[in-house]
Each structure stands twice: as structure tokens, then as C-alpha cells.
Amino acid sequence: MSTHDNSFPQYMKIFHGGLAIFGITAFLTAEMAENGSDSLGYYLHAALGFSVTIFVMARIIAGISGSGHARFSGWSPFSPRQWRRAGQDVRSLIRLRVPERGAHQGLSGLIQAFGIALFACMGISGTGLFLLKGSPDASMFHTLEEIHEAGEGLIPLYLLLHVGSVVVHSVAGKPIWQRMWKLSESID
């Protein structure tokens, strides 16, 4: 079994739960928003999107000013070390071996950074669309709409990578999902 510290503080579990619940429900209600900016579906999607935005911004603030696993300083996607580890992880997966790393290291760190950036982009573009609805600045609205639609297409990819890695680890006898969803502070 891995000797890495597997604990996540309660606030990180709340951030993760909020991002998962509101992110998935906002994604699932996206088509309802197409019924017009005065429809109930539009306002439901907007409310769920605002909720995701609050959680992702709180996560970003924790990444900048938090401690431990929350801090981005230990898992920057721009670090050559992170990319080197991600390459090692991909080679391990090709050999049908599950990589063992600390939280947010290597490939998992890049995937998590992608998810945070994706949901931040969706939140910012969605908020912009909501604020510009009915605005005479059609070019800005159109640009934000294109960004938002591109992000909508990437959400299934992120979910496949994130949930897929949890499933692969669980099948390999390393149930990393317990790091986040077990009620105690850490797994033994």
C-alpha cells in the first residue's frame, strides 16, 4: 500500500462535493437554458452555474492561500517536474500498472488542474453571458458563448478522465475515492 499522506481536510471535501454536484447538474441542465433567457430552464441553469462558480473560486482561493493538499504550489501544471511525472504515469498505465503518487502529483495533478481551469472558464464565461444578456455588445456575447460551448464539450472528457482514474485505481485494489468520500479525515 502507498505510504503517501492520504488525508483531505473537511473543507476540501465540501469543495469537491459542491463542484461535483453543481457542476454535473449545471452540465445536465444546459439544454434547458436554450429555451430562452426568460425561461425557468435558463434561470435554473444559471443558478447552478453560479453555484459552481462560487465553489471553483473558493477552490482557487484555497489553492493560492490554503495549506497542504489545497495549495497549487506543490502541483503546478507548468512545472517540468509535473510533466515528467505525468509522462512516467502514462508509461506505467501503458504497462498496465497503476501509478502511485501523492495527491495531485504527475498525471492526476494535470487532470485536476485541467478540471479547475475548465470549471473556472465555464463559470466566468457563463457569468459573463448572464450579465450581457440583452446587451448591445453582440461580439462580446458571441465570444463568451463560443468559449462556454467549447467548455461544455470538454466536461465529458474531464469526467471520463477523473472518474475513470478512480475506477481504475479501485479495480487495482487502491480505492483512492476513500481519500475524498470516507467520513474520517484519512484512510488507514
C-alpha positions as CSV (number, residue, x, y, z in Angstrom):
1,M,0.0,0.0,0.0
2,S,1.1,3.5,-0.6
3,T,2.9,5.5,2.1
4,H,1.7,8.8,0.8
5,D,-0.4,11.0,3.1
6,N,-4.0,10.4,2.0
7,S,-5.9,12.9,4.2
8,F,-8.1,15.7,2.8
9,P,-9.4,18.3,5.2
10,Q,-13.2,18.7,5.5
11,Y,-13.3,21.9,3.6
12,M,-11.7,20.2,0.6
13,K,-14.4,17.5,0.7
14,I,-17.0,20.2,0.7
15,F,-15.4,22.0,-2.3
16,H,-15.2,18.7,-4.1
17,G,-18.8,17.8,-3.3
18,G,-20.0,21.2,-4.4
19,L,-18.1,21.1,-7.6
20,A,-19.3,17.6,-8.4
21,I,-23.0,18.2,-7.5
22,F,-23.4,21.7,-9.0
23,G,-21.0,21.1,-11.9
24,I,-22.8,17.9,-13.1
25,T,-26.3,19.4,-12.6
26,A,-25.3,22.6,-14.4
27,F,-24.0,20.5,-17.3
28,L,-27.2,18.4,-17.4
29,T,-29.4,21.5,-17.4
30,A,-27.5,23.2,-20.3
31,E,-30.1,22.2,-22.9
32,M,-32.8,23.7,-20.7
33,A,-31.1,27.1,-21.0
34,E,-31.6,27.0,-24.7
35,N,-35.3,27.7,-24.2
36,G,-34.7,31.4,-24.0
37,S,-33.3,33.8,-21.4
38,D,-36.6,34.2,-19.7
39,S,-37.4,30.5,-19.2
40,L,-37.3,28.6,-16.0
41,G,-34.7,26.3,-17.5
42,Y,-32.4,29.2,-18.2
43,Y,-32.6,30.5,-14.6
44,L,-32.2,27.0,-13.2
45,H,-29.0,26.5,-15.3
46,A,-27.8,30.0,-14.3
47,A,-28.3,29.4,-10.6
48,L,-26.5,26.0,-10.8
49,G,-23.7,27.7,-12.8
50,F,-23.4,30.5,-10.3
51,S,-23.1,27.8,-7.5
52,V,-20.3,26.0,-9.4
53,T,-18.6,29.4,-9.9
54,I,-18.6,30.1,-6.2
55,F,-17.2,26.6,-5.4
56,V,-14.5,26.8,-8.0
57,M,-13.5,30.3,-7.0
58,A,-13.3,29.2,-3.3
59,R,-11.2,26.3,-4.5
60,I,-8.8,28.6,-6.4
61,I,-8.5,30.9,-3.3
62,A,-7.7,27.8,-1.2
63,G,-5.1,26.8,-3.8
64,I,-3.4,30.2,-3.5
65,S,-3.7,30.7,0.2
66,G,-4.6,27.3,1.7
67,S,-2.3,24.7,3.1
68,G,-1.4,21.1,2.4
69,H,-3.1,19.4,-0.5
70,A,-5.1,22.5,-1.3
71,R,-2.1,24.6,-2.3
72,F,-1.3,24.8,-6.0
73,S,2.4,25.5,-5.3
74,G,3.0,21.7,-4.9
75,W,1.3,20.7,-8.2
76,S,1.7,23.4,-10.8
77,P,0.8,22.2,-14.3
78,F,3.6,24.4,-15.6
79,S,6.3,22.6,-13.7
80,P,8.7,20.5,-15.8
81,R,8.7,18.0,-12.9
82,Q,4.9,17.6,-13.0
83,W,5.1,16.9,-16.8
84,R,8.0,14.4,-16.3
85,R,6.0,12.6,-13.6
86,A,2.9,12.6,-15.9
87,G,4.9,11.0,-18.6
88,Q,6.1,8.3,-16.2
89,D,2.5,7.8,-15.2
90,V,1.4,7.3,-18.8
91,R,4.2,4.8,-19.3
92,S,3.1,2.9,-16.2
93,L,-0.5,2.8,-17.4
94,I,0.6,1.5,-20.8
95,R,2.3,-1.3,-19.0
96,L,-1.0,-1.9,-17.1
97,R,0.5,-0.6,-13.8
98,V,-1.4,1.9,-11.7
99,P,1.0,4.8,-10.7
100,E,1.4,5.5,-7.0
101,R,1.9,9.2,-6.3
102,G,0.9,11.6,-3.7
103,A,-2.3,13.7,-4.2
104,H,-2.2,15.9,-7.3
105,Q,1.2,14.7,-8.5
106,G,2.0,13.6,-12.0
107,L,-0.9,12.8,-14.4
108,S,-3.5,13.2,-11.7
109,G,-2.2,16.7,-10.9
110,L,-2.5,17.7,-14.6
111,I,-6.0,16.3,-14.8
112,Q,-7.1,18.2,-11.7
113,A,-5.6,21.4,-12.9
114,F,-7.4,20.9,-16.2
115,G,-10.7,20.4,-14.3
116,I,-10.2,23.5,-12.1
117,A,-9.3,25.6,-15.2
118,L,-12.2,24.2,-17.2
119,F,-14.8,24.9,-14.5
120,A,-13.4,28.3,-13.8
121,C,-13.6,29.1,-17.5
122,M,-17.2,27.8,-17.6
123,G,-18.1,29.9,-14.5
124,I,-16.6,33.1,-15.8
125,S,-18.0,32.8,-19.3
126,G,-21.4,31.8,-18.0
127,T,-21.5,34.7,-15.6
128,G,-20.5,37.0,-18.5
129,L,-23.3,35.6,-20.7
130,F,-25.8,36.2,-17.9
131,L,-24.7,39.7,-17.3
132,L,-24.6,40.6,-21.0
133,K,-28.0,39.1,-21.9
134,G,-29.8,41.7,-23.9
135,S,-26.7,43.8,-24.2
136,P,-26.0,45.7,-27.4
137,D,-22.4,44.3,-27.4
138,A,-23.1,41.3,-29.5
139,S,-19.5,40.5,-30.3
140,M,-18.5,40.0,-26.6
141,F,-21.6,37.9,-26.0
142,H,-20.8,35.8,-29.1
143,T,-17.2,35.3,-27.9
144,L,-18.3,34.3,-24.4
145,E,-20.9,32.0,-25.9
146,E,-18.3,30.2,-28.0
147,I,-16.0,29.8,-25.1
148,H,-18.8,28.4,-23.0
149,E,-19.9,26.0,-25.7
150,A,-16.3,24.8,-26.1
151,G,-16.0,24.2,-22.4
152,E,-19.3,22.3,-22.4
153,G,-17.8,19.9,-24.9
154,L,-14.7,19.3,-22.7
155,I,-16.7,18.5,-19.5
156,P,-17.4,14.9,-20.5
157,L,-13.7,14.4,-21.3
158,Y,-12.7,15.7,-17.8
159,L,-15.3,13.5,-16.1
160,L,-14.1,10.4,-18.1
161,L,-10.5,11.1,-17.1
162,H,-11.3,11.9,-13.4
163,V,-13.9,9.2,-12.8
164,G,-12.1,6.7,-15.0
165,S,-8.9,7.1,-12.9
166,V,-10.9,6.5,-9.7
167,V,-12.4,3.3,-11.2
168,V,-9.0,2.1,-12.5
169,H,-7.4,2.6,-9.0
170,S,-10.3,0.9,-7.3
171,V,-10.2,-2.2,-9.7
172,A,-6.4,-2.3,-9.0
173,G,-7.1,-2.5,-5.2
174,K,-6.2,1.1,-4.4
175,P,-9.6,2.7,-3.6
176,I,-8.5,6.4,-3.8
177,W,-12.1,7.5,-3.7
178,Q,-11.9,7.0,0.0
179,R,-9.5,9.9,0.3
180,M,-12.4,12.2,-0.6
181,W,-15.5,10.4,0.4
182,K,-14.6,8.4,3.5
183,L,-16.1,10.3,6.5
184,S,-12.9,10.2,8.6
185,E,-10.0,12.6,7.9
186,S,-7.7,9.9,6.4
187,I,-7.6,6.3,5.3
188,D,-5.5,3.8,7.1
